[in-house]
């Protein structure tokens, strides 16, 4: 017999999956001009992940739909970073919003053909549980933790935090990775003492359906305890250097519009939440409204961006060189406006 809680969770998951189908479609929007035939501005192809990185861009997406942007855009949203990688490598995208460590991997994989231009999200990862057994990081010893993001920020940031607290990620606990956060939502609904590492906005989504789920730890706070000289950088914006070289003015205009969109997300939370629902990132605006303040949506560029990203990548490199593609990026990795 299907329990009430399980039925509710599956309804939410179905809604998320249906929203994801819509989210993965392309949206191409042309801006108004006096004479479309003489418009020589490029069509900018932008990809992002379904989550906080896109939440900071929804106002720009909405303006593009209404032909109120300076430039022409084509937006694509994906469920996993693996779907974006081949598109960047094959020059099918111009700009992408990706996990920070993946940006370094792409830089190394393409032999320096991309640059990171801005940080768009800081720490969004939380340890949640349906019980009441976790109050500090060492309480995870001997436990089983469900997580998403194998091979990207969640795995490497979590492993680093564990090892710095004398916890062996391979021996002292079990981490079971799932491909989607919706799978973890089901586990949390069905198991009375389940523990998970989840990003926002999924933390808020599962809490809305199951009041027994509590946030036990913030991975950002745990990171700050062990690494005072670096920040937990979750997501960044990267650009193909070939596109940048050919369209430097257009890219600067994009950054202006994108920064305005991230500012909008933090100052107009209610309106942003409505757009987050519209684009299928979160099923309900009311849930998005609660999640947005915890998503650490930001816009950091220039020297501040370089310092934060390089410090974070150095920490990951020292822990596991494979996590950033084998070597630290050179200075040309960092876009300086």
C-alpha positions, 0 to 999 in steps of 0.5 A: 500500500502506498503511504500518504507521504510516499504518494506526496513525494512521488507527485512532487517528483512527477512534477519535477520530471515534467518540468525538466522536460520543458526546461531542456527545450531551447528558447531562442529570443531576438531583441527588438531592433529598428531593422532586423535585417541589419542586426549583426549582433551574435546569437549567444548560446547559453547553458546552465544547470537546473538549480541555483545557477539558473535561478540567478538568470531567470530574470534575464531569460524572462526579459529575453522572451519579452524582447527586452534584452540588448542581445539575442539569446538561446538558453538551454537548461540541463539536469547534469553537468555531464550533458553540458561538457560535450557541447562546450568541447564541440563549440555548440555553446558560447557560455555555460554556468557550471560547477567550479571544478568542472570549469578547471577540468574543461580548461585542461581538457580543451587546452585553455580554450575557455575562461572563467568570468564570474562566480555565480553561486557560493555554498549551497550544500547541506547535510540533512536527515530524517532523524536527530543523530548528526550535530557535528561532522564527526557524527557521520562516521559509520553512517550511510550518506546519500548524495548527488554530484559524483565527480563534481563539487558535492563529491570533492567538497564533501571528501575534503571536508571529511578528510580534514576532520580525520574521516576517511571517505572510503572507509569511515562511512558509506556514500551512495551517489544518485543521479538526481536529487529527486531520487534522494527525496524518495529515500528520505521519505521512505527511510526513518533515519536517512542522511543525505548531502543535498543542494538547495533548492532541493533541501527546501523542496524535500522539507516542504513535503516532509516536516521531519527532515532537518538541516543538520550541517551546512557544508559551507560552515564546515568548510570555513572551519577548516579552510579560512583562506578559501571559499566554497565556490559552487558555480561559475560562468565560463565562456569560450575564448574563441567566442570572446575574442570575436565578440568581446563587446557583446560578451561585456553586454551579456555580463551586464545583463546577467549581473543585473539578473543576479541582483534581481534574484536577491532583491526581488525574491517573490518575483524571482520565485515566480519565474523559477516556477515558470521555468520548471526549476522548482515546482512551486513559487512558494517553495522557491521563495523560501529556497532563494535566500539559502542559495547564495546566488551572487556575482563576483568578477575580476580580481575577487573572482580570481582570488576565490576561484584559485584558492578553492581550486588549490584546495581541491588540487592538493586533496585530489588533482583529478578533481580539477583536471590534473593541474591548476589552470594558468593565469589565462583561465581568468577573464579580466574585464 
